[in-house]
Amino acid sequence: MTEAAECPAQPIVDRAVAPEGLLAWEHQRFGRVTNELGLDPATVCALHCAARSLIVELPLIRDDGSMAVFTGYRVQHSTALGPAKGGTRFRPGVALDDVTALARLMTWKTALHGLPFGGAKGGVDCDPRDLSPRERHEVTRLYTLAILPTIGPDVDVPAPDIGTDEQTMAWMLHAAAEAGHRDPAIVTGKPVLLGGSLFRAASTGVGVAHVAQRAWEHLGGTIAGARVAIEGFGSVGYWAAAELHDRGARIVGVGDITGAIVDPAGIEPAEVRAWITAGNDLVDFPRADVVDGPVLGVDCDIVIPAALEGTLTDEVAARLCARLVVEGANGPTTPAAERVLRERGIPIVPDLMANGGGVISSYFEWAQNHQRMVWTETDERRRVLARLDRTWESLAAEAPVRWRDHALGLAITRITDAMALAGSVVSNHSGIGT
């Protein structure tokens, strides 16, 4: 029997879903908000189910002549508002549940920010660090060809994510072109030379910093001198740190997979990035002290979890010294941690709001590709931050404890209304506002 046929009204919990994990957490939040909206069971099912879930097997001949088979996924959750849109991650342990949850989050995120996209996500269960450049190229080519019948500029537009970058997107673009699909709008996050946007690489992190400033000032603070700790120092974490540093904030703590460092006097993001780029571990950075425990627990005003999902647990939440959490990653805060933070009166700017700069920039890259135009970096930055401001204003009117549910409610309302206009569902929500 199909998932849609079994789908109950509330709560929505797949029988195959583990009690903990991003998909289960997304279910909890989705069920809470659809209950609040008063949606009927058929509409809830239509919102809940993915339009397409694809599993592919990728046989790779390794450099030593051995054979390895990797599993890849692409989930297109919704196309109610436009082509599906979402990243592609290369990471050990990537599984269908995770990809499905991330695709749903992309659906809500694009809708919240008023973009003409639906939500998708993809990935390959592999460790790119264990693959040679040729092997990474070949895995990318095989994956692209495997999902090519189901993607396209007006169908589903992949982008980079954890373990992938603009080089990966260049390989995907080339593989699609060789197969007869020559259109730069088929992927975003690609090199500028191949039609990528000038602001895309920095957009997510800069957007996180911008939203962090708006939220902190909304709560009565000033960004100049505000102490910030950031977990994750990849693209999002670095650009958020650099932008906040430029705006006068003090980066007092940074952490990644190797460990965490702290300096109450402030850490220079560019120096840390240069240290890591030179092949060193963050935890060995000589001009800061090593943190005993998660960096999110250091004494600061704002914390930005910008690593993986589920890293802000209830244990970490209980030790938090900050007065504001801004989610740079997708799904970094567990529901249990959220309850702890609510009891402690610490607001959370949800991922749907905080890290939307990346997909907004991707939309502008896609639009430029369609128009065969190139905007300046300054122009695109202005457009991205203006779109974030517009969304933030709709969120800031609510009490901080309502930020996550209100953001999700706005997104679901817009999607439900679009589905009703298409005749897919009957729109009967009580209305959170559009």
N, C-alpha and C positions, 0 to 999 in steps of 0.2 A: 504494500500500500504506500502511496506517496506521502511525503511529509505534509503537503498541503491538505490532504484528506484527513490526516490525523491531528492537524493543528488545532488546539483548543483555544478558547477565548483568552483566558489569563490563568495562571502565568504561562508564558511561552518558555518551555524548557524541552530541548530535544532529549529523547531517551538515551541517545548515544553520547551526549555531552557529559564530560566529567564535571563533578560538582564545583571544581575550581578551574579557572582559566578565562581567557578573554571572551570566548564565546558565551560562557555562562554568565559572566559579568554583564555583557552587552544585553543578554536576555533579561536580566533583572531590571536594568534601567529601561529597556524598551517596554517591558510589561507594566512597569510603574507609570510611565508616561502615557501609553495607549489606554490604560485604565482611566487616567485623569481626563483624557480627551473624550472618553465615552465612545470609543470606536466599536463597531459591531464585530463579531468573530470573523466574518468573511473578509472584512477590510484588514483586520489584524493579520490574518493569514497571508493575504496578498502583499502586505508590507513586509512580512517576515521572510517569505520564501525567496530564494535566489532565482533569477531568470535563467541562469545557466551555470553549471559547475563542471569544469573540465579537468580531468586527470590524464597526464601524458607520461610516457616512459621514454627516457633519453639515453640510448646506448652510446657510450663514449669509449673510443680506443685511446687509452692513456699513452703518455709519452714512452713508457717502458714496454708497450705492446700489449699490456693486459686490457681486459674489458671491464668497464664499470657501467652500471645502469642507474641513472638518477631519476627521481620522480618529480615532475613539475605539476603545478596547479594554476588555474585561472578561474576565478569566480566573478561573474557579472551579476551583481545583486539586483540592480534596478536601472532601467532606462526610461523611467517615467518622465524625467525632465530633459533628457538628451542622451548622447552617447555615454556609455559607462566610462569611468575614469579612475585610475588608481595605479599605485606603484607595483614594482616587481622586486622581490627580495631574494637574494641567494644567501641561505643561512642553514646551518645544520638543524634538523628537527622541524623544518617547515612542514606543516600538515594542513589538511583540508579545513579542520575546525578553525585554526588561526586565520587562514586566508579568508574564510567565510565571514568571520567576525570583523576583520579589517575591511572587507568589501562593504559590509553594512555600515561601518563607521564612515567610509567614504561617501556613501549615499547620503547620510545625514549631514556630513560636512559640506558637500557641494550644494545641497539644498539650503542649508542655513545661510550660506554666503551669497545666495541668489545666482548661482552659476548654472548655465544650461547643460549640466552633466548629471549622470547618474553615478553609481558607485561600483568599483571593481577592485580586485587585488589579485596579484599573482606571485608565484615564487617557485624556487627549485630547492629541494632538500639537498644541499651540498655546502661544503665549506670552501669559499673562493680562495682562502689563504692556502689551502692544500692543493690548489690547481695551478699549473703553469699558465702563463699568458695564452699559449695556444689552446690549452684545455678549457680555459674560461671562455675564450672566443668560440670554441666549438660547442660548448654547452649552451651558450647564448644563441648560436645559430640554430642548433637542434630545437631548442625551446621555442624560438620565434617561428620556425617552420611548422612546429607541431600545433601552435595556437593560431597561426595565421588565418585559417578559415573563419575564425570567430572574432578577429579584431579588425580595426580600420578607423580612419579619421572620423567617420560618422557612426561608428558602431561601438568601439571600445579602444581607448587610447592609453597604452601603458606609459609608465614613467619610472624613474629610479626609486629605490628604497634601500633598506639595509643590505649591504653587501654588493650593491650595484651603483653605478655612477654614469656620468655622461659618456664614458667610453663604452659601457654596456649598451647604452641607447644608440650609439653610433653603429655598433655591431648589429643591433636589432634592425635599425633603419636599412642597413646595407643588405641584410639577409632578406628583408621584405622586398627591397628593390630588385634583387636578383631573381626573386620569385614572381616578378611582374607587378608588384604593388609599390610603385615609385611615387610617394607622396610624403613630404617632410612632416605633415600633420599626423602621421600614423603613430608617432611617439613624441613625448615631450621630455625636457630635461637633457636634451642632446647638446653636443658642442655648438657654440655660436657659429662656427664656420659652416655647419650643416643645417642651420636654420634655428638653432637654439636662441633663447632670449638672453639678453645681457644681465638680467637681474635674477634669473631662475636659481642659480647656485646659492645665493645668499637669502633668497626670499623667505623661506620657512623660518630661519633663525632670526632674521631682522623683524619679521612679523611677530614672532614670539616676544622679542624685546619691546616692540611697539605696544603690543597688548598688555605686557607686564607694566609698562609705564602708565598706560591709561587706567588699569585696574588699581595700581598703587596710589595714583593721584585721586582716583575716585574714593578710595578709603581714607584720604586725608594726608597721605605722605607726599614727599617730593623725591624724584628719581635721583637728583644730585646728592651723592653721599649715601644712597641706599645700599645696603649690603646684600649681595646676591651670591647664592651657591647653586651650582649647576651640575647635575648628574648626567654624564654623557658628553663627550667632547668630539663627536663627529661633526658633520656639516652643520646640523641644527644647533648643537651646543656651542660650537665655536662662534658661529655668526651671531647667536644671541648674546654671548659674552662680549664679543667685539662691539656690537651695537650698543649694548648697555654701558660698556666702558666709555664709548664715545659720547654717550648722553650724560656722563658724570657719575654713574653708579660705580660701586666698588665691588669687584669680583673677589670674594674672600675664600671661596672654595670651589674646586673642580674635581670631578671624579670620572673614571672610566673603568673598563674591565680590569686594568692592572692595579687599581687602587685609587686613593684620593689624596689631594693635597689641600692645605689651608694656609692662608696668610691674612690675618686681620687687617694689615696695612694695604692689602690689595694685590692681586695677581694680574700681570699683563697678558691678556689673551694671545697676542701676536707672538710673544716670547715662548709661551707654552706650545703653541702650534708649531713654531719653528723647531722646538726641541723634539716633538713627536715626529715631525716630517723627516728629521735627520735620523730616525730609526730608534729613538730612545723611548722608554716607557714613561708615561705621565708620572707615575708614582716616584720616579727617580729625578724629577725636576729639582735642580739644586737650590732654587730660590724660594722654597716654600717647605712647610713641615708636612709630614705624612699624617693623615687622619686615621685614628683608630676607630673604625666603623664607617657607616655610610656617610657620604658627604652631605646628604640631606639633613643630617642631624647637627651640623655646625651652627654656631651662633650667627644668625643673619636675619634679614627682614623678609627676603623673597627667596623661595626655592623653585628651581625649574628642573623637574625630572624630564630629561631629554634623551633617555637611553631606550630601554625596552619596556614592553608592557608589564605591568604587575610589579614594578620595582618599589613602589611606595606602598608598603604593607602596613598592617595595623601596628606592628612592632615599631616600624620606622615612624609612623604617624604619632605614636605616643611619645617619641623622643624629639619630635620636631620643635625647633626653637623659633622658626620663622612665623611671620604674621600673614603670609600669603603664599599660596601654591599656584604656579602657572604651568599647565601641562604642555611641555614641548613635544613629548612623545605621544603616540596613540595608546590610550588605555593604560597609563602608568600607575594609576591609583586604584587599588582594589576596593570593592564595596565596603569591606570591613574597615579599611583605612579611612574611607570617606566618612563612615559613621563616627570614628574616633575624632577626626578633624572637625566634624560638625559639632560634636559635644564640646570640643575645645574652642569653638568659635573661630576657626581658621578657614577663611574662604578659599575655594578652588575655582580658578578660571579653567573651564573644561577644554579638553583637546579640540573639540569641534570648533571652538572659538579661537583658542590660542595659537594653534599651528596651521591655521587656514591659509596663511600667506603663500605656502608652497603650491597648493592646488589653484589658488587665484592666479599666481604667476604662470602656472601651467596652462590655465585657460587663456591668458593673454598670449602665450607662446603659440598655442593652437590657433588663436584668432589671427595672429600675424602671419602664420604659415598659410592659412586660407586666403588671406588678402595679398600674399606675396609682398609684405611690408616688414620693415625693421624699425622698431621704436628705439629711442635712446634709453640708456639705463635709468637716467633721472626720470624720464617720463613714465617708464613702467613702475619704478619704485613708488612714484606719486600715486599711480592708479591702484597699486596693490594696497598701500596704506590707507587710501581713501575708502576702498571697499571694506577693509578691516574696521575702520572707524564707523562705517555705516552699520555693520553688524554689531559692533560693540555697543552702540547707542541703544539698540533694541534690547540688549542684554542688561545694560547698566541700570535700566529703569526698575529692574527686579531686585529683590533682596538677595544678597550674595548666596544665601543658602539655597536659593532657587535657580542659580545660574545654570547648572547642568540640565536640570529638567526643563527649564524654559527654552534653552537652546535646542534640545532634542525635540521638544514640542513644536517649536517653530518649523523645524525641518520636516517632521512627520506631517504637519498640517499642509505644508506646501506640496509635498509628494502626494498626499491623499487627494488634495484638490486637483492636481494634475491628472491623477488616475481617474477621478470622477469625471473630469472633462472629456477624457478619452473613452468613458463608458466602462472602465474596468471595475470600478467599485461605486457604491453609493456613498457620497460624502455626508456623514452624519455626526461629525465631531462637534463638540461644544465650542471649539474655537479658542486657540491660544493667541491668535493674531497672525497676520501674514506680512 
